[in-house]
């Protein structure tokens, strides 16, 4: 099993190419893309578990902290979490009582 997070960064305009190079060299960073507009960088970090993912993502973010204006984290649900969500949704549907309306 692996854990992933997508991170949207808004980097100071003249520092985008430097940020891309810096982030590509960080452990756990699998993808770094410069985007048009704001936010201007998309990064994906992957690790074997959520604890490692948090450490790697924090380290990568710290490497560009001085030139970062904003950050948005988009964690990916792992397969176990997705299965639990589906089971909870099914359970909610089954436990709903029908609404009876009179004439």
C-alpha positions in Angstrom: 0.0 0.0 0.0 1.2 3.5 -0.6 0.0 7.0 0.4 0.0 10.0 -1.9 -0.7 13.7 -1.6 -1.0 16.3 -4.4 0.2 19.7 -3.4 -0.7 23.0 -5.1 1.9 25.7 -4.5 1.8 29.3 -5.4 5.5 30.3 -5.8 6.8 33.8 -6.2 6.7 34.5 -10.0 10.5 34.7 -10.7 11.2 31.6 -8.6 9.1 29.0 -10.2 11.9 27.3 -12.2 14.1 27.2 -9.1 11.3 25.7 -7.1 10.7 23.0 -9.7 14.4 22.0 -9.7 14.6 22.0 -5.9 11.4 20.0 -5.5 12.5 17.4 -8.1 15.5 16.5 -5.9 13.5 15.9 -2.8 12.9 12.3 -1.6 9.3 11.1 -2.2 8.5 13.7 -4.8 7.3 11.8 -7.9 5.9 14.6 -10.0 6.5 18.4 -10.2 4.8 20.4 -12.9 4.8 24.1 -13.5 1.3 25.3 -14.2 -0.1 28.4 -16.0 -1.7 30.9 -13.6 -2.1 30.5 -9.9 -1.3 28.2 -8.2 1.8 27.7 -10.4 3.2 24.4 -9.3 1.6 20.9 -8.9 3.6 18.4 -6.9 2.8 14.8 -6.0 4.5 13.1 -3.1 4.3 9.3 -2.5 5.4 7.1 0.4 4.7 3.7 1.8 2.5 5.0 4.6 0.9 8.2 5.9 3.5 8.9 8.5 6.3 8.7 6.0 4.2 10.8 3.6 3.8 13.5 6.1 7.5 13.6 6.8 8.5 13.7 3.1 5.9 16.3 2.2 6.9 18.6 5.1 10.6 18.3 4.1 9.8 19.1 0.5 7.7 22.1 1.5 10.4 23.3 3.8 12.9 23.3 0.9 10.9 26.0 -0.9 9.3 27.7 2.1 11.1 31.1 1.6 9.7 31.5 -1.9 6.2 30.0 -1.3 3.2 32.3 -1.1 0.4 29.7 -0.5 0.0 25.9 -0.2 -3.0 23.6 -0.7 -2.8 19.9 0.2 -5.0 17.3 -1.6 -4.5 13.9 0.2 -5.6 10.9 -1.8 -7.8 8.3 -0.2 -6.1 4.9 0.0 -7.9 1.8 -1.0 -8.8 0.9 2.6 -10.3 4.3 3.3 -12.3 4.1 0.0 -13.6 0.7 0.9 -14.7 2.0 4.3 -16.4 5.0 2.8 -18.3 2.7 0.4 -19.4 0.4 3.2 -20.6 3.4 5.3 -22.6 4.8 2.4 -24.3 1.4 1.9 -25.0 1.1 5.6 -26.6 4.6 5.7 -28.9 3.7 2.7 -30.0 0.5 4.3 -30.8 2.0 7.7 -32.9 4.8 6.4 -36.6 4.6 7.3 -39.1 5.2 4.6 -41.2 8.3 4.8 -44.9 7.5 4.8 -47.2 10.2 3.7 -51.0 10.2 4.2 -53.6 11.4 1.8 
